[in-house]
Amino acid sequence: MANDGKRILVVALRKKTEALRMAGGLTLLEDPVKVRVVGELDDPAEAEEQLEMLEFGEVPVVYMDGDREADVGELADDILEADVVYMV
């Protein structure tokens, strides 16, 4: 995804399946998109279709534990590197 477009970060915090759906739609902009999922998916079966779409679009999906200091640091780095951040 070498592109000079905006770097987009989607943080799936509360409405995780909706965040994954949004990230899939954002790939249509042809800007690089990255997803961070905080905690477990509420309903993995419901999110499966969105995860498949993101995999097909080669969108990195990173699962993190909001209580781990290392994960929080990586999230902070991603936020600083992104041009646009959506927290859903």
Wavefront OBJ file of the C-alpha trace (Angstrom):
o trace
v 0.000 0.000 0.000
v 2.673 2.493 -0.925
v 0.582 5.581 -1.455
v 1.101 9.261 -0.795
v -2.507 9.644 0.351
v -3.738 10.253 3.856
v -2.880 7.589 6.424
v -6.111 6.536 8.104
v -6.331 4.815 11.486
v -9.589 3.259 12.687
v -9.690 2.400 16.393
v -12.434 -0.127 17.158
v -13.237 0.702 20.747
v -16.966 0.378 21.424
v -18.857 -0.465 18.219
v -16.223 -2.807 16.884
v -18.141 -4.439 14.044
v -19.251 -1.015 12.812
v -15.638 0.199 12.979
v -14.529 -2.746 10.835
v -17.323 -1.974 8.356
v -16.206 1.671 8.219
v -12.597 0.656 7.637
v -13.679 -1.503 4.722
v -15.513 1.427 3.179
v -12.528 3.708 3.690
v -10.395 1.410 1.542
v -12.355 2.689 -1.458
v -10.499 5.992 -1.052
v -7.283 4.165 -1.937
v -5.584 5.694 1.112
v -3.695 3.376 3.459
v -5.960 2.202 6.293
v -4.944 0.490 9.529
v -7.299 -0.911 12.176
v -6.645 -1.370 15.889
v -9.200 -3.409 17.826
v -9.134 -2.677 21.561
v -10.082 -5.838 23.455
v -12.089 -8.733 22.086
v -14.692 -8.522 19.339
v -18.196 -8.495 20.795
v -19.525 -10.956 18.224
v -16.751 -12.528 16.123
v -19.279 -14.309 13.882
v -20.945 -10.991 13.038
v -17.582 -9.369 12.276
v -16.324 -12.245 10.117
v -17.510 -10.740 6.818
v -15.846 -7.407 7.576
v -12.621 -9.128 8.623
v -12.573 -11.088 5.356
v -13.075 -7.863 3.402
v -10.210 -6.185 5.263
v -7.967 -9.190 4.690
v -8.794 -9.096 0.979
v -7.925 -5.381 0.930
v -4.656 -6.090 2.777
v -5.685 -3.803 5.639
v -3.672 -4.529 8.780
v -5.913 -5.368 11.736
v -4.095 -5.298 15.068
v -5.732 -6.607 18.242
v -4.609 -4.966 21.450
v -5.240 -5.064 25.167
v -6.034 -1.577 26.427
v -4.476 -2.439 29.783
v -1.025 -3.376 28.448
v 1.387 -0.471 28.495
v 3.171 -1.660 25.346
v -0.122 -1.821 23.416
v -1.115 1.659 24.569
v 2.283 2.974 23.472
v 1.891 1.410 20.031
v -1.589 2.911 19.728
v -0.175 6.332 20.633
v 2.499 5.924 17.945
v -0.144 4.964 15.363
v -2.249 7.999 16.285
v 0.735 10.313 15.876
v 1.619 8.800 12.486
v -1.932 8.932 11.108
v -3.362 11.883 9.220
v -6.925 10.913 10.167
v -8.104 8.931 13.202
v -11.602 7.482 13.672
v -12.464 6.140 17.115
v -15.643 4.091 16.954
l 1 2 3 4 5 6 7 8 9 10 11 12 13 14 15 16 17 18 19 20 21 22 23 24 25 26 27 28 29 30 31 32 33 34 35 36 37 38 39 40 41 42 43 44 45 46 47 48 49 50 51 52 53 54 55 56 57 58 59 60 61 62 63 64 65 66 67 68 69 70 71 72 73 74 75 76 77 78 79 80 81 82 83 84 85 86 87 88
